[in-house]
């Protein structure tokens, strides 16, 4: 679990970007490349400590491996609500 506020912000930005790219039709391999590049930039910019980057990387790849994060919502019809 992430506890550093700046790391949480990076997590939120990265997951939002991944969902946006998924909706635009990008594949999981392309999302993985995007994520690898994002994390590499964080390492080179010294924005976060190495420990926080490692934790962020673990959480992001856990998010990426969970298929429920990328399911499209099924619209509910009036018949399903009854």
Phi and psi restraints in degrees (range 20) as a CNS / XPLOR table:
assign (resid 1 and name C) (resid 2 and name N)
       (resid 2 and name CA) (resid 2 and name C) 1.0 -81.7 20.0 2
assign (resid 2 and name N) (resid 2 and name CA)
       (resid 2 and name C) (resid 3 and name N) 1.0 139.7 20.0 2
assign (resid 2 and name C) (resid 3 and name N)
       (resid 3 and name CA) (resid 3 and name C) 1.0 -125.9 20.0 2
assign (resid 3 and name N) (resid 3 and name CA)
       (resid 3 and name C) (resid 4 and name N) 1.0 -20.7 20.0 2
assign (resid 3 and name C) (resid 4 and name N)
       (resid 4 and name CA) (resid 4 and name C) 1.0 -77.9 20.0 2
assign (resid 4 and name N) (resid 4 and name CA)
       (resid 4 and name C) (resid 5 and name N) 1.0 130.2 20.0 2
assign (resid 4 and name C) (resid 5 and name N)
       (resid 5 and name CA) (resid 5 and name C) 1.0 -63.3 20.0 2
assign (resid 5 and name N) (resid 5 and name CA)
       (resid 5 and name C) (resid 6 and name N) 1.0 -38.8 20.0 2
assign (resid 5 and name C) (resid 6 and name N)
       (resid 6 and name CA) (resid 6 and name C) 1.0 -68.9 20.0 2
assign (resid 6 and name N) (resid 6 and name CA)
       (resid 6 and name C) (resid 7 and name N) 1.0 -37.6 20.0 2
assign (resid 6 and name C) (resid 7 and name N)
       (resid 7 and name CA) (resid 7 and name C) 1.0 -65.2 20.0 2
assign (resid 7 and name N) (resid 7 and name CA)
       (resid 7 and name C) (resid 8 and name N) 1.0 -39.4 20.0 2
assign (resid 7 and name C) (resid 8 and name N)
       (resid 8 and name CA) (resid 8 and name C) 1.0 -63.5 20.0 2
assign (resid 8 and name N) (resid 8 and name CA)
       (resid 8 and name C) (resid 9 and name N) 1.0 -40.3 20.0 2
assign (resid 8 and name C) (resid 9 and name N)
       (resid 9 and name CA) (resid 9 and name C) 1.0 -62.5 20.0 2
assign (resid 9 and name N) (resid 9 and name CA)
       (resid 9 and name C) (resid 10 and name N) 1.0 -42.6 20.0 2
assign (resid 9 and name C) (resid 10 and name N)
       (resid 10 and name CA) (resid 10 and name C) 1.0 -64.2 20.0 2
assign (resid 10 and name N) (resid 10 and name CA)
       (resid 10 and name C) (resid 11 and name N) 1.0 -38.7 20.0 2
assign (resid 10 and name C) (resid 11 and name N)
       (resid 11 and name CA) (resid 11 and name C) 1.0 -61.0 20.0 2
assign (resid 11 and name N) (resid 11 and name CA)
       (resid 11 and name C) (resid 12 and name N) 1.0 -46.5 20.0 2
assign (resid 11 and name C) (resid 12 and name N)
       (resid 12 and name CA) (resid 12 and name C) 1.0 -63.9 20.0 2
assign (resid 12 and name N) (resid 12 and name CA)
       (resid 12 and name C) (resid 13 and name N) 1.0 -42.6 20.0 2
assign (resid 12 and name C) (resid 13 and name N)
       (resid 13 and name CA) (resid 13 and name C) 1.0 -63.8 20.0 2
assign (resid 13 and name N) (resid 13 and name CA)
       (resid 13 and name C) (resid 14 and name N) 1.0 -42.4 20.0 2
assign (resid 13 and name C) (resid 14 and name N)
       (resid 14 and name CA) (resid 14 and name C) 1.0 -69.6 20.0 2
assign (resid 14 and name N) (resid 14 and name CA)
       (resid 14 and name C) (resid 15 and name N) 1.0 -43.0 20.0 2
assign (resid 14 and name C) (resid 15 and name N)
       (resid 15 and name CA) (resid 15 and name C) 1.0 -67.5 20.0 2
assign (resid 15 and name N) (resid 15 and name CA)
       (resid 15 and name C) (resid 16 and name N) 1.0 -38.0 20.0 2
assign (resid 15 and name C) (resid 16 and name N)
       (resid 16 and name CA) (resid 16 and name C) 1.0 -61.8 20.0 2
assign (resid 16 and name N) (resid 16 and name CA)
       (resid 16 and name C) (resid 17 and name N) 1.0 -42.3 20.0 2
assign (resid 16 and name C) (resid 17 and name N)
       (resid 17 and name CA) (resid 17 and name C) 1.0 -65.6 20.0 2
assign (resid 17 and name N) (resid 17 and name CA)
       (resid 17 and name C) (resid 18 and name N) 1.0 -39.5 20.0 2
assign (resid 17 and name C) (resid 18 and name N)
       (resid 18 and name CA) (resid 18 and name C) 1.0 -64.6 20.0 2
assign (resid 18 and name N) (resid 18 and name CA)
       (resid 18 and name C) (resid 19 and name N) 1.0 -42.1 20.0 2
assign (resid 18 and name C) (resid 19 and name N)
       (resid 19 and name CA) (resid 19 and name C) 1.0 -66.0 20.0 2
assign (resid 19 and name N) (resid 19 and name CA)
       (resid 19 and name C) (resid 20 and name N) 1.0 -38.9 20.0 2
assign (resid 19 and name C) (resid 20 and name N)
       (resid 20 and name CA) (resid 20 and name C) 1.0 -62.5 20.0 2
assign (resid 20 and name N) (resid 20 and name CA)
       (resid 20 and name C) (resid 21 and name N) 1.0 -45.8 20.0 2
assign (resid 20 and name C) (resid 21 and name N)
       (resid 21 and name CA) (resid 21 and name C) 1.0 -65.2 20.0 2
assign (resid 21 and name N) (resid 21 and name CA)
       (resid 21 and name C) (resid 22 and name N) 1.0 -37.3 20.0 2
assign (resid 21 and name C) (resid 22 and name N)
       (resid 22 and name CA) (resid 22 and name C) 1.0 -62.6 20.0 2
assign (resid 22 and name N) (resid 22 and name CA)
       (resid 22 and name C) (resid 23 and name N) 1.0 -43.2 20.0 2
assign (resid 22 and name C) (resid 23 and name N)
       (resid 23 and name CA) (resid 23 and name C) 1.0 -66.5 20.0 2
assign (resid 23 and name N) (resid 23 and name CA)
       (resid 23 and name C) (resid 24 and name N) 1.0 -26.4 20.0 2
assign (resid 23 and name C) (resid 24 and name N)
       (resid 24 and name CA) (resid 24 and name C) 1.0 -80.3 20.0 2
assign (resid 24 and name N) (resid 24 and name CA)
       (resid 24 and name C) (resid 25 and name N) 1.0 -7.0 20.0 2
assign (resid 24 and name C) (resid 25 and name N)
       (resid 25 and name CA) (resid 25 and name C) 1.0 105.1 20.0 2
assign (resid 25 and name N) (resid 25 and name CA)
       (resid 25 and name C) (resid 26 and name N) 1.0 9.8 20.0 2
assign (resid 25 and name C) (resid 26 and name N)
       (resid 26 and name CA) (resid 26 and name C) 1.0 -73.6 20.0 2
assign (resid 26 and name N) (resid 26 and name CA)
       (resid 26 and name C) (resid 27 and name N) 1.0 149.8 20.0 2
assign (resid 26 and name C) (resid 27 and name N)
       (resid 27 and name CA) (resid 27 and name C) 1.0 -84.9 20.0 2
assign (resid 27 and name N) (resid 27 and name CA)
       (resid 27 and name C) (resid 28 and name N) 1.0 169.8 20.0 2
assign (resid 27 and name C) (resid 28 and name N)
       (resid 28 and name CA) (resid 28 and name C) 1.0 -64.2 20.0 2
assign (resid 28 and name N) (resid 28 and name CA)
       (resid 28 and name C) (resid 29 and name N) 1.0 -34.8 20.0 2
assign (resid 28 and name C) (resid 29 and name N)
       (resid 29 and name CA) (resid 29 and name C) 1.0 -63.2 20.0 2
assign (resid 29 and name N) (resid 29 and name CA)
       (resid 29 and name C) (resid 30 and name N) 1.0 -39.7 20.0 2
assign (resid 29 and name C) (resid 30 and name N)
       (resid 30 and name CA) (resid 30 and name C) 1.0 -69.7 20.0 2
assign (resid 30 and name N) (resid 30 and name CA)
       (resid 30 and name C) (resid 31 and name N) 1.0 -36.0 20.0 2
assign (resid 30 and name C) (resid 31 and name N)
       (resid 31 and name CA) (resid 31 and name C) 1.0 -64.8 20.0 2
assign (resid 31 and name N) (resid 31 and name CA)
       (resid 31 and name C) (resid 32 and name N) 1.0 -38.8 20.0 2
assign (resid 31 and name C) (resid 32 and name N)
       (resid 32 and name CA) (resid 32 and name C) 1.0 -64.3 20.0 2
assign (resid 32 and name N) (resid 32 and name CA)
       (resid 32 and name C) (resid 33 and name N) 1.0 -42.4 20.0 2
assign (resid 32 and name C) (resid 33 and name N)
       (resid 33 and name CA) (resid 33 and name C) 1.0 -63.3 20.0 2
assign (resid 33 and name N) (resid 33 and name CA)
       (resid 33 and name C) (resid 34 and name N) 1.0 -41.7 20.0 2
assign (resid 33 and name C) (resid 34 and name N)
       (resid 34 and name CA) (resid 34 and name C) 1.0 -60.1 20.0 2
assign (resid 34 and name N) (resid 34 and name CA)
       (resid 34 and name C) (resid 35 and name N) 1.0 -45.5 20.0 2
assign (resid 34 and name C) (resid 35 and name N)
       (resid 35 and name CA) (resid 35 and name C) 1.0 -63.7 20.0 2
assign (resid 35 and name N) (resid 35 and name CA)
       (resid 35 and name C) (resid 36 and name N) 1.0 -44.0 20.0 2
assign (resid 35 and name C) (resid 36 and name N)
       (resid 36 and name CA) (resid 36 and name C) 1.0 -59.7 20.0 2
assign (resid 36 and name N) (resid 36 and name CA)
       (resid 36 and name C) (resid 37 and name N) 1.0 -42.2 20.0 2
assign (resid 36 and name C) (resid 37 and name N)
       (resid 37 and name CA) (resid 37 and name C) 1.0 -66.0 20.0 2
assign (resid 37 and name N) (resid 37 and name CA)
       (resid 37 and name C) (resid 38 and name N) 1.0 -40.7 20.0 2
assign (resid 37 and name C) (resid 38 and name N)
       (resid 38 and name CA) (resid 38 and name C) 1.0 -62.0 20.0 2
assign (resid 38 and name N) (resid 38 and name CA)
       (resid 38 and name C) (resid 39 and name N) 1.0 -45.5 20.0 2
assign (resid 38 and name C) (resid 39 and name N)
       (resid 39 and name CA) (resid 39 and name C) 1.0 -68.8 20.0 2
assign (resid 39 and name N) (resid 39 and name CA)
       (resid 39 and name C) (resid 40 and name N) 1.0 -37.0 20.0 2
assign (resid 39 and name C) (resid 40 and name N)
       (resid 40 and name CA) (resid 40 and name C) 1.0 -61.9 20.0 2
assign (resid 40 and name N) (resid 40 and name CA)
       (resid 40 and name C) (resid 41 and name N) 1.0 -39.6 20.0 2
assign (resid 40 and name C) (resid 41 and name N)
       (resid 41 and name CA) (resid 41 and name C) 1.0 -64.6 20.0 2
assign (resid 41 and name N) (resid 41 and name CA)
       (resid 41 and name C) (resid 42 and name N) 1.0 -38.7 20.0 2
assign (resid 41 and name C) (resid 42 and name N)
       (resid 42 and name CA) (resid 42 and name C) 1.0 -63.6 20.0 2
assign (resid 42 and name N) (resid 42 and name CA)
       (resid 42 and name C) (resid 43 and name N) 1.0 -39.5 20.0 2
assign (resid 42 and name C) (resid 43 and name N)
       (resid 43 and name CA) (resid 43 and name C) 1.0 -64.3 20.0 2
assign (resid 43 and name N) (resid 43 and name CA)
       (resid 43 and name C) (resid 44 and name N) 1.0 -41.5 20.0 2
assign (resid 43 and name C) (resid 44 and name N)
       (resid 44 and name CA) (resid 44 and name C) 1.0 -77.4 20.0 2
assign (resid 44 and name N) (resid 44 and name CA)
       (resid 44 and name C) (resid 45 and name N) 1.0 -24.0 20.0 2
assign (resid 44 and name C) (resid 45 and name N)
       (resid 45 and name CA) (resid 45 and name C) 1.0 -86.4 20.0 2
assign (resid 45 and name N) (resid 45 and name CA)
       (resid 45 and name C) (resid 46 and name N) 1.0 -11.0 20.0 2
assign (resid 45 and name C) (resid 46 and name N)
       (resid 46 and name CA) (resid 46 and name C) 1.0 56.3 20.0 2
assign (resid 46 and name N) (resid 46 and name CA)
       (resid 46 and name C) (resid 47 and name N) 1.0 33.3 20.0 2
assign (resid 46 and name C) (resid 47 and name N)
       (resid 47 and name CA) (resid 47 and name C) 1.0 -74.0 20.0 2
assign (resid 47 and name N) (resid 47 and name CA)
       (resid 47 and name C) (resid 48 and name N) 1.0 -38.0 20.0 2
assign (resid 47 and name C) (resid 48 and name N)
       (resid 48 and name CA) (resid 48 and name C) 1.0 -120.6 20.0 2
assign (resid 48 and name N) (resid 48 and name CA)
       (resid 48 and name C) (resid 49 and name N) 1.0 158.0 20.0 2
assign (resid 48 and name C) (resid 49 and name N)
       (resid 49 and name CA) (resid 49 and name C) 1.0 -70.4 20.0 2
assign (resid 49 and name N) (resid 49 and name CA)
       (resid 49 and name C) (resid 50 and name N) 1.0 154.9 20.0 2
assign (resid 49 and name C) (resid 50 and name N)
       (resid 50 and name CA) (resid 50 and name C) 1.0 -57.7 20.0 2
assign (resid 50 and name N) (resid 50 and name CA)
       (resid 50 and name C) (resid 51 and name N) 1.0 -38.0 20.0 2
assign (resid 50 and name C) (resid 51 and name N)
       (resid 51 and name CA) (resid 51 and name C) 1.0 -62.0 20.0 2
assign (resid 51 and name N) (resid 51 and name CA)
       (resid 51 and name C) (resid 52 and name N) 1.0 -43.4 20.0 2
assign (resid 51 and name C) (resid 52 and name N)
       (resid 52 and name CA) (resid 52 and name C) 1.0 -67.2 20.0 2
assign (resid 52 and name N) (resid 52 and name CA)
       (resid 52 and name C) (resid 53 and name N) 1.0 -37.0 20.0 2
assign (resid 52 and name C) (resid 53 and name N)
       (resid 53 and name CA) (resid 53 and name C) 1.0 -65.2 20.0 2
assign (resid 53 and name N) (resid 53 and name CA)
       (resid 53 and name C) (resid 54 and name N) 1.0 -40.9 20.0 2
assign (resid 53 and name C) (resid 54 and name N)
       (resid 54 and name CA) (resid 54 and name C) 1.0 -62.8 20.0 2
assign (resid 54 and name N) (resid 54 and name CA)
       (resid 54 and name C) (resid 55 and name N) 1.0 -43.7 20.0 2
assign (resid 54 and name C) (resid 55 and name N)
       (resid 55 and name CA) (resid 55 and name C) 1.0 -64.7 20.0 2
assign (resid 55 and name N) (resid 55 and name CA)
       (resid 55 and name C) (resid 56 and name N) 1.0 -41.3 20.0 2
assign (resid 55 and name C) (resid 56 and name N)
       (resid 56 and name CA) (resid 56 and name C) 1.0 -60.6 20.0 2
assign (resid 56 and name N) (resid 56 and name CA)
       (resid 56 and name C) (resid 57 and name N) 1.0 -43.7 20.0 2
assign (resid 56 and name C) (resid 57 and name N)
       (resid 57 and name CA) (resid 57 and name C) 1.0 -61.5 20.0 2
assign (resid 57 and name N) (resid 57 and name CA)
       (resid 57 and name C) (resid 58 and name N) 1.0 -43.3 20.0 2
assign (resid 57 and name C) (resid 58 and name N)
       (resid 58 and name CA) (resid 58 and name C) 1.0 -61.1 20.0 2
assign (resid 58 and name N) (resid 58 and name CA)
       (resid 58 and name C) (resid 59 and name N) 1.0 -45.4 20.0 2
assign (resid 58 and name C) (resid 59 and name N)
       (resid 59 and name CA) (resid 59 and name C) 1.0 -68.5 20.0 2
assign (resid 59 and name N) (resid 59 and name CA)
       (resid 59 and name C) (resid 60 and name N) 1.0 -37.8 20.0 2
assign (resid 59 and name C) (resid 60 and name N)
       (resid 60 and name CA) (resid 60 and name C) 1.0 -65.8 20.0 2
assign (resid 60 and name N) (resid 60 and name CA)
       (resid 60 and name C) (resid 61 and name N) 1.0 -42.9 20.0 2
assign (resid 60 and name C) (resid 61 and name N)
       (resid 61 and name CA) (resid 61 and name C) 1.0 -72.5 20.0 2
assign (resid 61 and name N) (resid 61 and name CA)
       (resid 61 and name C) (resid 62 and name N) 1.0 -26.9 20.0 2
assign (resid 61 and name C) (resid 62 and name N)
       (resid 62 and name CA) (resid 62 and name C) 1.0 -66.4 20.0 2
assign (resid 62 and name N) (resid 62 and name CA)
       (resid 62 and name C) (resid 63 and name N) 1.0 -41.7 20.0 2
assign (resid 62 and name C) (resid 63 and name N)
       (resid 63 and name CA) (resid 63 and name C) 1.0 -62.6 20.0 2
assign (resid 63 and name N) (resid 63 and name CA)
       (resid 63 and name C) (resid 64 and name N) 1.0 -42.6 20.0 2
assign (resid 63 and name C) (resid 64 and name N)
       (resid 64 and name CA) (resid 64 and name C) 1.0 -67.6 20.0 2
assign (resid 64 and name N) (resid 64 and name CA)
       (resid 64 and name C) (resid 65 and name N) 1.0 -34.5 20.0 2
assign (resid 64 and name C) (resid 65 and name N)
       (resid 65 and name CA) (resid 65 and name C) 1.0 -77.6 20.0 2
assign (resid 65 and name N) (resid 65 and name CA)
       (resid 65 and name C) (resid 66 and name N) 1.0 -16.9 20.0 2
assign (resid 65 and name C) (resid 66 and name N)
       (resid 66 and name CA) (resid 66 and name C) 1.0 -84.3 20.0 2
assign (resid 66 and name N) (resid 66 and name CA)
       (resid 66 and name C) (resid 67 and name N) 1.0 109.7 20.0 2
assign (resid 66 and name C) (resid 67 and name N)
       (resid 67 and name CA) (resid 67 and name C) 1.0 -66.6 20.0 2
assign (resid 67 and name N) (resid 67 and name CA)
       (resid 67 and name C) (resid 68 and name N) 1.0 -21.4 20.0 2
assign (resid 67 and name C) (resid 68 and name N)
       (resid 68 and name CA) (resid 68 and name C) 1.0 -67.5 20.0 2
assign (resid 68 and name N) (resid 68 and name CA)
       (resid 68 and name C) (resid 69 and name N) 1.0 -19.6 20.0 2
assign (resid 68 and name C) (resid 69 and name N)
       (resid 69 and name CA) (resid 69 and name C) 1.0 -73.3 20.0 2
assign (resid 69 and name N) (resid 69 and name CA)
       (resid 69 and name C) (resid 70 and name N) 1.0 -17.2 20.0 2
assign (resid 69 and name C) (resid 70 and name N)
       (resid 70 and name CA) (resid 70 and name C) 1.0 -116.9 20.0 2
assign (resid 70 and name N) (resid 70 and name CA)
       (resid 70 and name C) (resid 71 and name N) 1.0 14.0 20.0 2
assign (resid 70 and name C) (resid 71 and name N)
       (resid 71 and name CA) (resid 71 and name C) 1.0 -79.8 20.0 2
assign (resid 71 and name N) (resid 71 and name CA)
       (resid 71 and name C) (resid 72 and name N) 1.0 142.7 20.0 2
assign (resid 71 and name C) (resid 72 and name N)
       (resid 72 and name CA) (resid 72 and name C) 1.0 -83.0 20.0 2
assign (resid 72 and name N) (resid 72 and name CA)
       (resid 72 and name C) (resid 73 and name N) 1.0 135.9 20.0 2
assign (resid 72 and name C) (resid 73 and name N)
       (resid 73 and name CA) (resid 73 and name C) 1.0 -67.3 20.0 2
assign (resid 73 and name N) (resid 73 and name CA)
       (resid 73 and name C) (resid 74 and name N) 1.0 139.5 20.0 2
assign (resid 73 and name C) (resid 74 and name N)
       (resid 74 and name CA) (resid 74 and name C) 1.0 -87.3 20.0 2
assign (resid 74 and name N) (resid 74 and name CA)
       (resid 74 and name C) (resid 75 and name N) 1.0 126.2 20.0 2
assign (resid 74 and name C) (resid 75 and name N)
       (resid 75 and name CA) (resid 75 and name C) 1.0 -67.8 20.0 2
assign (resid 75 and name N) (resid 75 and name CA)
       (resid 75 and name C) (resid 76 and name N) 1.0 139.9 20.0 2
assign (resid 75 and name C) (resid 76 and name N)
       (resid 76 and name CA) (resid 76 and name C) 1.0 -89.3 20.0 2
assign (resid 76 and name N) (resid 76 and name CA)
       (resid 76 and name C) (resid 77 and name N) 1.0 133.5 20.0 2
assign (resid 76 and name C) (resid 77 and name N)
       (resid 77 and name CA) (resid 77 and name C) 1.0 -96.0 20.0 2
assign (resid 77 and name N) (resid 77 and name CA)
       (resid 77 and name C) (resid 78 and name N) 1.0 168.1 20.0 2
assign (resid 77 and name C) (resid 78 and name N)
       (resid 78 and name CA) (resid 78 and name C) 1.0 -62.7 20.0 2
assign (resid 78 and name N) (resid 78 and name CA)
       (resid 78 and name C) (resid 79 and name N) 1.0 -35.1 20.0 2
assign (resid 78 and name C) (resid 79 and name N)
       (resid 79 and name CA) (resid 79 and name C) 1.0 -65.9 20.0 2
assign (resid 79 and name N) (resid 79 and name CA)
       (resid 79 and name C) (resid 80 and name N) 1.0 -33.4 20.0 2
assign (resid 79 and name C) (resid 80 and name N)
       (resid 80 and name CA) (resid 80 and name C) 1.0 -73.6 20.0 2
assign (resid 80 and name N) (resid 80 and name CA)
       (resid 80 and name C) (resid 81 and name N) 1.0 -24.2 20.0 2
assign (resid 80 and name C) (resid 81 and name N)
       (resid 81 and name CA) (resid 81 and name C) 1.0 -76.5 20.0 2
assign (resid 81 and name N) (resid 81 and name CA)
       (resid 81 and name C) (resid 82 and name N) 1.0 -33.0 20.0 2
